[in-house]
Amino acid sequence: MGSRLAFIGVGNMGGRMSRRLLAAGHRLAVSDPNRALVEALVAEGAVAAGSPAEAAQDAELILLSLPTPAIVEAVVTGEDGLLRTATPGSTVIDMSTGDPGTARRLEAACRAAGVNFLDAPVSRGVVGAEQGTLVIMVGGDAEVLEAARPVLSVLGTDIIHVGGPGSGQVAKLCNNMLSAINMQALGEVLVTGVKAGVDLEVLASVLTAGTGSSWGLANHLPLTIFAGDETTRFALELMHKDVWLFMRAAEEQGVATPLAATAAQTLRMAKSEGFGPRDYSAIISYFEKLADMRLLPDKVTEEA
């Protein structure tokens, strides 16, 4: 028999991770305000829980994938939070993207209740969640991580112990900040190049082969902008949230971050123009709008 697990937050990322855990034979209780998401997993073998507290009962590992630090804090320490029922010696693994301060507070609250806590945000998006190839950046006790590694190995191929509590979140914010800067840069250069007369496919091939290549260009854009696919894999509004969490952390450290500040403001402008629910690669579409043109060959016409 597999481990007794709970998963709280089963949306784009959590739902895919939950399915992998079920397929690996683990017993899984799931909780989410969206009942349709819960019911879909119940049809695949999960057990529905009406609250975080109910989900955490008897679970050895309690995994979280939630949109904001405030929601994570409420799920852990709130009135119907998981610490009400979590068994001493169990482990909470927060796979959400949040801030290091919240992670350290939650680790202290869990420790006081005899519960372990790891902040373990992830990278490689929904494709990584579906295929079990996530990068998992872990902050917390190394021995606790080793005990949880067999379960985490179902979800990710690169499980990296970053350091003490909160350090996983620091690493993730650095990763997302770099990704946001890179995607904005791609928006600027692709729009400029195509508007100057270079074919998009040719320009992308040159950039992919050259020193300007990046993970986003080689892996994400072929699935989104280049394919004309507007499916939201990671919402621009969530990237906006993560970027401002990075800015807050940088401010606390007294670090100058001019590129980060530019990307943060550009994301804010795009969000105010209605791009927030779209995939974060839609920052490129925002630059298309500013330039009054389209990148795709069958759409290189002036917008009305």
Solvent accessible surface area in square Angstrom, and as a share of the most:
residue,aa,sasa,rsa
1,M,198,0.89
2,G,20,0.19
3,S,28,0.18
4,R,104,0.38
5,L,4,0.02
6,A,0,0.00
7,F,0,0.00
8,I,5,0.03
9,G,3,0.03
10,V,2,0.01
11,G,32,0.30
12,N,77,0.39
13,M,38,0.17
14,G,1,0.01
15,G,3,0.03
16,R,74,0.27
17,M,1,0.00
18,S,0,0.00
19,R,91,0.33
20,R,77,0.28
21,L,0,0.00
22,L,29,0.14
23,A,93,0.72
24,A,54,0.42
25,G,44,0.42
26,H,27,0.12
27,R,103,0.38
28,L,4,0.02
29,A,21,0.16
30,V,0,0.00
31,S,7,0.04
32,D,22,0.12
33,P,131,0.82
34,N,71,0.37
35,R,115,0.42
36,A,67,0.52
37,L,64,0.32
38,V,0,0.00
39,E,105,0.47
40,A,41,0.32
41,L,1,0.01
42,V,62,0.36
43,A,89,0.69
44,E,92,0.41
45,G,55,0.53
46,A,6,0.05
47,V,98,0.56
48,A,39,0.30
49,A,4,0.03
50,G,60,0.58
51,S,18,0.11
52,P,24,0.15
53,A,6,0.05
54,E,86,0.39
55,A,1,0.01
56,A,0,0.00
57,Q,101,0.45
58,D,98,0.51
59,A,5,0.04
60,E,68,0.30
61,L,19,0.10
62,I,0,0.00
63,L,0,0.00
64,L,0,0.00
65,S,20,0.13
66,L,21,0.10
67,P,61,0.39
68,T,45,0.26
69,P,21,0.13
70,A,75,0.58
71,I,72,0.37
72,V,4,0.03
73,E,49,0.22
74,A,59,0.46
75,V,17,0.10
76,V,0,0.00
77,T,63,0.37
78,G,26,0.25
79,E,162,0.73
80,D,66,0.34
81,G,1,0.01
82,L,0,0.00
83,L,38,0.19
84,R,158,0.58
85,T,42,0.25
86,A,13,0.10
87,T,64,0.37
88,P,98,0.62
89,G,56,0.54
90,S,6,0.04
91,T,8,0.05
92,V,0,0.00
93,I,0,0.00
94,D,7,0.04
95,M,6,0.03
96,S,5,0.03
97,T,16,0.09
98,G,6,0.06
99,D,16,0.08
100,P,11,0.07
101,G,30,0.29
102,T,9,0.05
103,A,5,0.04
104,R,120,0.44
105,R,130,0.47
106,L,2,0.01
107,E,27,0.12
108,A,44,0.34
109,A,35,0.27
110,C,0,0.00
111,R,150,0.55
112,A,93,0.72
113,A,45,0.35
114,G,40,0.38
115,V,4,0.02
116,N,50,0.26
117,F,9,0.04
118,L,0,0.00
119,D,0,0.00
120,A,0,0.00
121,P,0,0.00
122,V,10,0.06
123,S,22,0.14
124,R,89,0.33
125,G,28,0.27
126,V,12,0.07
127,V,60,0.34
128,G,1,0.01
129,A,0,0.00
130,E,102,0.46
131,Q,114,0.51
132,G,6,0.05
133,T,43,0.25
134,L,0,0.00
135,V,24,0.14
136,I,0,0.00
137,M,13,0.06
138,V,0,0.00
139,G,0,0.00
140,G,5,0.04
141,D,78,0.41
142,A,49,0.38
143,E,144,0.65
144,V,25,0.15
145,L,1,0.01
146,E,96,0.43
147,A,85,0.66
148,A,1,0.00
149,R,74,0.27
150,P,93,0.59
151,V,7,0.04
152,L,0,0.00
153,S,61,0.39
154,V,27,0.16
155,L,0,0.00
156,G,4,0.04
157,T,88,0.51
158,D,54,0.28
159,I,24,0.12
160,I,90,0.46
161,H,73,0.33
162,V,61,0.35
163,G,22,0.21
164,G,38,0.37
165,P,50,0.32
166,G,0,0.00
167,S,22,0.14
168,G,0,0.00
169,Q,2,0.01
170,V,60,0.35
171,A,29,0.22
172,K,14,0.06
173,L,2,0.01
174,C,67,0.40
175,N,57,0.29
176,N,9,0.04
177,M,6,0.02
178,L,126,0.63
179,S,33,0.21
180,A,5,0.04
181,I,41,0.21
182,N,41,0.21
183,M,3,0.01
184,Q,18,0.08
185,A,46,0.35
186,L,7,0.04
187,G,0,0.00
188,E,77,0.35
189,V,71,0.41
190,L,0,0.00
191,V,11,0.06
192,T,92,0.53
193,G,14,0.13
194,V,15,0.09
195,K,112,0.48
196,A,83,0.65
197,G,66,0.64
198,V,64,0.37
199,D,71,0.37
200,L,11,0.06
201,E,132,0.59
202,V,83,0.48
203,L,24,0.12
204,A,13,0.10
205,S,64,0.42
206,V,91,0.52
207,L,41,0.20
208,T,60,0.35
209,A,94,0.73
210,G,36,0.34
211,T,153,0.89
212,G,48,0.46
213,S,46,0.30
214,S,26,0.17
215,W,130,0.46
216,G,7,0.07
217,L,2,0.01
218,A,47,0.37
219,N,68,0.35
220,H,13,0.06
221,L,0,0.00
222,P,57,0.36
223,L,76,0.38
224,T,1,0.01
225,I,25,0.12
226,F,47,0.20
227,A,65,0.50
228,G,42,0.40
229,D,50,0.26
230,E,118,0.53
231,T,77,0.45
232,T,43,0.25
233,R,42,0.15
234,F,50,0.21
235,A,12,0.09
236,L,0,0.00
237,E,67,0.30
238,L,58,0.29
239,M,4,0.02
240,H,27,0.12
241,K,42,0.18
242,D,2,0.01
243,V,0,0.00
244,W,70,0.24
245,L,10,0.05
246,F,31,0.13
247,M,36,0.16
248,R,130,0.47
249,A,23,0.18
250,A,11,0.08
251,E,135,0.60
252,E,121,0.54
253,Q,139,0.62
254,G,68,0.65
255,V,87,0.50
256,A,92,0.71
257,T,30,0.17
258,P,99,0.62
259,L,124,0.62
260,A,3,0.03
261,A,37,0.29
262,T,71,0.41
263,A,3,0.02
264,A,0,0.00
265,Q,85,0.38
266,T,8,0.05
267,L,8,0.04
268,R,112,0.41
269,M,98,0.44
270,A,0,0.00
271,K,83,0.35
272,S,93,0.60
273,E,94,0.42
274,G,52,0.50
275,F,14,0.06
276,G,2,0.02
277,P,87,0.55
278,R,73,0.27
279,D,6,0.03
280,Y,16,0.06
281,S,1,0.01
282,A,3,0.03
283,I,4,0.02
284,I,0,0.00
285,S,14,0.09
286,Y,12,0.05
287,F,31,0.13
288,E,8,0.03
289,K,94,0.40
290,L,111,0.55
291,A,24,0.19
292,D,59,0.31
293,M,8,0.04
294,R,68,0.25
295,L,2,0.01
296,L,28,0.14
297,P,92,0.58
298,D,119,0.62
299,K,82,0.35
300,V,76,0.44
301,T,94,0.54
302,E,122,0.55
303,E,70,0.31
304,A,155,1.20
